[in-house]
Amino acid sequence: MIVESPIESASRVATGADRWAWWDWWMDRKRRWVRDGDRQLDEGLFRAIAAGTGLPPIYQRSNFAFRSVRDGADRFLGLTKRGERPFARIYTRFGNPTTEYLERVLFQLEAHHVVEKALAENEPEATIGALIFGSGMGAISTLALSLVRSGDAVLAGSLYGCTDSLLRALSRFGVEAVFCDMGDLRSVRRALDAHPNVAAVFLESPENPTLRVADIEAISRLTEERGALLVVDNTFCSPYLQQPFRLGADFVVHSLTKYVNGHSTSIAGAVLGPFRFMKGDFFNWYKDLGATPSPFDSWLNSMAIQSLAIRQKEQCASAERIAFFLRHHPAVAGVFYPGFADFPQAELVRRQMRNGGAIVSFDLAGGQAAGERLMNYFARRDTPMELAVSLGSAISYIQHPASMTHAAVPEADRLARGITPGLIRLSVGLEGPDVLMDHLDRGLAPA
Ligand SMILES: Cc1ncc(COP(=O)(O)O)c(C=O)c1O
C-alpha cells in the first residue's frame, strides 16, 4: 500500500479544467469578451441602465401557482419561461420576480460589455449569471462553500472581518485559509506557488480599511495559469467605480447593503459568475443554503440602484475634499485615500477605478485616545455623522476598525495589515463636504 503524505496529495488536487466542466467554456468566453482591459461602463449608459424601464411590483409571497402540471414540471427542470430565469416562480427561495429584476440590472451594470460583444458574435447562451442573496455574507458564504473541497486552500487578502473568519472556519472541513498581501504581486505569486492546491482567491480592492489596491488584472492572469478562480468583493466600489469582470475576475460578490442600497434600509448581497456554473452547481447551493432575499428588500434595492451613480459621484467628490482637509489637519498623522495623486498605487487606481472612492481612512497623531474622542463627538445626536459600522449610505459613518469591523481578525494579522489602534474609517455620505469638515474640525479639537 502506498501512503501519501498530506502535502503530496494536496499538490495533486485537481484545479481548473480537471475539476470544472465549464472551465474551458469560461476561459474561451473570458478571452473573447469578458476581459476588457481597463475600460469603464460609460457613465451615461450606467445611469440609463440603472434607471431601468419599469420597477416591478413587490411579489411579497413565498410560492407561485403553476399554470398546469406541465408548467410546474418544466419549471422544476429549470426551463426558462417567457424571459424569466430558470427555476422562476416556483418558491421564493428558488427565485422571485422582484428579485429577478434586480439581478438583471446588476448584471447589466457589471457586465454590459459582455452582452454587447456576445450579441455581436451571435452567442445564444448567457455568459454571466447573477443571483441576489439575503445578505453580503449569505452571498460570500454560499460561494465559498460551492467552490471548495477538503484538501483545497483558499488564498485571501485583507478582507472584511466576517469573510475573514468564515474562510478560517473552513479549516474544520479540511480547507486551509492562506493569507497574502494582495497589494503586492510578488506576495500573491509566492503564495500561489507555495500552495498549488489553492482553488479560489478572495480579494477586496480597495482593501478595507487601509484602502490598499490589488492589481485585479495581473492577479487574474496568475490564477488562470494555475487553474484557480478569482473572486472579487466589489462592495467598496459598486459597479459604478469598478467592473471586475473587465479585469479578469471569475466571480464578483457584493454586499448590496452598502452603496447599492445607499440608505441603510436593508441587508442584501449578490454573486455574479460563469453562467453554466451559476445555473448548475451553484444554483443548488443557492437554494439549499437558503440565504434568500425578501422581495420587499429586492424592491427597495431596485429603486435605490436607480440613483446609484448620482449618489456615489457626489459622495466621491465630497470624500476627496475631506481627504485633503484631513491631510492638512494638525491632529492627523496620516490619511489613506486612493484618490490622492501621490497615493502609492495611484497609477493602478487610475487604470481600474473611475475615481478614488468615498471612503477615507486616517490615523490620528493622538492615537486611540484621540480617536475615541472624535468618534464620541459623532456619537452625539446633534452632529451630522453617525458612529456606526457599514458604509455607502447617504448618512456618513465613522468607525474604529480594530475594535469594530475587524475585531474578529487576530491582533497580529490586524497590525501586519496596517489596522492600528489609532486608525479610523470614514464613509462619506451626502451631507455635503462643508458641514462634515466643520464638524470634523470640532471633533478633532484638543480636549
Ligand atoms: C467588503 C464587505 N463585504 C461583505 C460584507 C458583508 O455584507 P452584509 O453585511 O451585507 O452581509 C461587508 C459588510 O460590511 C463588507 O464591508
The ligand as an SDF file (V2000), in Angstrom:
LIG
                    3D

 16 16  0  0  0  0  0  0  0  0999 V2000
  -16.4660   44.4750    1.8920 C   0  0  0  0  0  0  0  0  0  0  0  0
  -17.6200   43.7900    2.5330 C   0  0  0  0  0  0  0  0  0  0  0  0
  -18.0270   42.5970    2.0790 N   0  0  0  0  0  0  0  0  0  0  0  0
  -19.0680   41.9470    2.6290 C   0  0  0  0  0  0  0  0  0  0  0  0
  -19.7500   42.4700    3.7080 C   0  0  0  0  0  0  0  0  0  0  0  0
  -20.8970   41.6890    4.3010 C   0  0  0  0  0  0  0  0  0  0  0  0
  -22.1180   42.2010    3.8490 O   0  0  0  0  0  0  0  0  0  0  0  0
  -23.5080   42.1080    4.6720 P   0  0  0  0  0  0  0  0  0  0  0  0
  -23.3390   42.9210    5.9010 O   0  0  0  0  0  0  0  0  0  0  0  0
  -24.4970   42.6530    3.6980 O   0  0  0  0  0  0  0  0  0  0  0  0
  -23.7280   40.6710    4.9830 O   0  0  0  0  0  0  0  0  0  0  0  0
  -19.3830   43.7180    4.2080 C   0  0  0  0  0  0  0  0  0  0  0  0
  -20.1300   44.2930    5.3500 C   0  0  0  0  0  0  0  0  0  0  0  0
  -19.7160   45.2570    5.9450 O   0  0  0  0  0  0  0  0  0  0  0  0
  -18.2930   44.3980    3.6030 C   0  0  0  0  0  0  0  0  0  0  0  0
  -17.8790   45.5900    4.0620 O   0  0  0  0  0  0  0  0  0  0  0  0
  1  2  1  0
  2  3  1  0
  2 15  2  0
  3  4  2  0
  4  5  1  0
  5  6  1  0
  5 12  2  0
  6  7  1  0
  7  8  1  0
  8  9  2  0
  8 10  1  0
  8 11  1  0
 12 13  1  0
 12 15  1  0
 13 14  2  0
 15 16  1  0
M  END
$$$$
